[in-house]
Amino acid sequence: MPARSIHITGKVQNVCFRAAAQEKAKECGLCGWVRNTKQGGVEIYAEGDENALDALEQWCHSGPSAAKVERVTTKEAEQEGLSDFTIAY
């Protein structure tokens, strides 16, 4: 099963990005987690169907309406074998 690490920068904290990303990931049938970074961005780890990962990655370019995404970087990741998508703190 493919897995990806997605990093999003811009105005992506304090705009409900994590909750919206969790909702989108679950809608896509993905497992993984989302968390804020100390640098002011958001990091997502997701695993599942390749098309679902593509859909989540595409969504990250806009995010929730209050977000102002500047950059999205993605790389392949090792599968962690998760069974849900959670918000990590």
Residue frames relative to the residue before (quaternion, step in Angstrom):
aa qw qx qy qz dx dy dz
M 1.0000 0.0000 0.0000 0.0000 0.00 0.00 0.00
P 0.4227 -0.7212 0.4832 0.2603 3.61 -0.73 0.97
A 0.0829 -0.7736 0.6267 0.0430 3.55 -1.25 0.55
R 0.0956 -0.7995 0.5921 0.0327 3.56 -1.15 0.68
S 0.2558 -0.6930 0.6510 0.1747 3.48 -1.35 0.54
I 0.0678 -0.8040 0.5906 -0.0148 3.57 -0.72 1.12
H 0.1024 -0.7823 0.6134 0.0350 3.57 -0.87 1.01
I 0.0957 -0.7976 0.5956 0.0067 3.55 -0.82 1.07
T 0.0613 -0.7911 0.6083 0.0214 3.58 -0.91 0.94
G 0.4686 0.6151 -0.5352 0.3401 3.52 -1.32 0.47
K 0.6748 -0.3871 0.3496 0.5221 3.58 -1.10 -0.67
V 0.2297 0.8062 -0.4977 0.2224 3.53 0.23 1.34
Q 0.6377 0.4424 -0.3485 0.5255 3.59 1.27 0.18
N 0.8058 0.2173 -0.2198 0.5051 3.55 -1.18 0.75
V 0.6231 0.4894 -0.3608 0.4919 3.59 1.13 0.69
C 0.5386 -0.6512 0.3686 0.3872 3.61 1.29 0.42
F 0.2378 0.7990 -0.5212 0.1828 3.60 1.14 0.59
R 0.6657 0.5160 -0.3253 0.4298 3.61 0.85 -0.89
A 0.6735 0.4909 -0.3004 0.4639 3.58 0.88 -0.93
A 0.6642 0.4934 -0.3028 0.4730 3.58 0.97 -0.84
A 0.6397 0.5155 -0.3235 0.4695 3.60 1.03 -0.76
Q 0.6274 0.5252 -0.3328 0.4688 3.58 1.01 -0.78
E 0.6527 0.5140 -0.3090 0.4629 3.58 0.92 -0.90
K 0.6687 0.4951 -0.2965 0.4687 3.60 0.91 -0.93
A 0.6544 0.5170 -0.3144 0.4535 3.59 0.92 -0.89
K 0.6650 0.4854 -0.3060 0.4780 3.59 0.93 -0.85
E 0.6105 0.5483 -0.3355 0.4627 3.57 1.07 -0.77
C 0.7052 0.4480 -0.2423 0.4932 3.58 1.10 -0.77
G 0.4895 -0.6849 0.4180 0.3415 3.60 1.27 -0.13
L 0.4524 0.6992 -0.4353 0.3419 3.58 1.20 0.55
C 0.2636 -0.7080 0.6268 0.1909 3.54 -1.32 0.40
G 0.4013 0.7094 -0.5203 0.2551 3.57 -1.19 0.50
W 0.3914 -0.6946 0.5422 0.2652 3.55 -1.14 -0.68
V 0.1756 -0.7400 0.6381 0.1202 3.52 -1.38 0.32
R 0.0719 0.7984 -0.5946 0.0624 3.59 -1.01 0.78
N 0.5151 -0.5894 0.5184 0.3442 3.53 -1.33 0.39
T 0.2989 -0.7256 0.5836 0.2086 3.56 -1.21 0.51
K 0.6206 -0.5529 0.4072 0.3786 3.56 -1.22 0.45
Q 0.6529 0.5257 -0.3019 0.4541 3.58 1.20 -0.53
G 0.6213 -0.5842 0.3319 0.4031 3.61 1.25 0.09
G 0.6047 0.5517 -0.3580 0.4492 3.58 1.26 0.16
V 0.4109 -0.6483 0.5637 0.3053 3.51 -1.33 -0.39
E 0.1547 -0.7684 0.6163 0.0762 3.56 -1.06 0.83
I 0.0878 -0.7788 0.6205 0.0274 3.54 -0.99 0.91
Y 0.0840 -0.7213 0.6831 0.0781 3.53 -1.14 0.78
A 0.0792 0.8045 -0.5826 0.0845 3.59 -0.73 1.02
E 0.0551 -0.7794 0.6236 0.0268 3.54 -1.16 0.69
G 0.4095 0.6850 -0.5282 0.2901 3.53 -1.10 0.76
D 0.8134 -0.2384 0.2083 0.4880 3.52 -1.27 -0.53
E 0.5810 -0.6220 0.4112 0.3264 3.58 -0.99 0.89
N 0.6677 0.4932 -0.3043 0.4673 3.61 0.94 -0.85
A 0.6365 0.5157 -0.3224 0.4742 3.59 1.06 -0.74
L 0.6314 0.5162 -0.3271 0.4775 3.60 1.03 -0.76
D 0.6269 0.5298 -0.3286 0.4672 3.58 1.02 -0.79
A 0.6568 0.5162 -0.3077 0.4555 3.59 0.96 -0.89
L 0.6571 0.4928 -0.3134 0.4766 3.60 0.95 -0.83
E 0.6457 0.5196 -0.3214 0.4581 3.57 0.92 -0.87
Q 0.6503 0.5080 -0.3154 0.4686 3.59 0.93 -0.85
W 0.6346 0.5329 -0.3221 0.4577 3.59 0.97 -0.87
C 0.6209 0.5790 -0.3375 0.4067 3.60 1.01 -0.80
H 0.5949 0.5839 -0.3692 0.4108 3.61 1.12 -0.49
S 0.7514 0.2841 -0.2016 0.5604 3.60 1.21 -0.33
G 0.1494 -0.8195 0.5367 0.1340 3.60 0.93 -0.86
P 0.7457 -0.3410 0.2698 0.5049 3.59 -1.20 -0.43
S 0.7041 -0.5194 0.2868 0.3901 3.57 -1.19 0.54
A 0.6852 0.4900 -0.2976 0.4492 3.64 1.02 -0.65
A 0.5766 0.6039 -0.3738 0.4038 3.61 1.23 -0.28
K 0.1356 -0.7343 0.6560 0.1098 3.51 -1.31 0.49
V 0.1414 -0.8302 0.5378 0.0386 3.55 0.11 1.35
E 0.2195 -0.7792 0.5776 0.1055 3.55 -0.89 1.02
R 0.8188 -0.0354 0.0855 0.5666 3.57 0.92 -0.89
V 0.0892 -0.7543 0.6487 0.0469 3.53 -1.17 0.77
T 0.0107 -0.7839 0.6207 -0.0114 3.57 -0.76 1.04
T 0.1052 -0.8085 0.5791 -0.0024 3.53 -0.95 0.94
K 0.0491 0.7717 -0.6340 0.0045 3.54 -1.14 0.67
E 0.5770 -0.5629 0.4575 0.3754 3.52 -1.22 0.52
A 0.1318 -0.7922 0.5941 0.0463 3.57 -1.11 0.73
E 0.5508 -0.5785 0.4768 0.3670 3.54 -1.30 0.28
Q 0.5052 -0.6591 0.4722 0.2955 3.53 -1.00 0.85
E 0.2594 -0.7773 0.5586 0.1287 3.58 -0.96 0.94
G 0.4059 -0.7452 0.4509 0.2769 3.61 1.24 -0.22
L 0.2698 0.7883 -0.5074 0.2200 3.58 1.00 0.81
S 0.3343 -0.7657 0.5212 0.1743 3.57 -1.23 0.49
D 0.7630 0.2240 -0.1423 0.5894 3.62 1.28 0.02
F 0.3485 -0.6899 0.5743 0.2697 3.56 -1.29 0.08
T 0.0301 -0.8405 0.5382 -0.0540 3.57 -0.54 1.20
I 0.4227 -0.6237 0.5780 0.3135 3.51 -1.38 0.21
A 0.2040 -0.7849 0.5775 0.0941 3.57 -0.69 1.12
Y 0.1966 -0.7811 0.5844 0.0983 3.56 -1.08 0.73
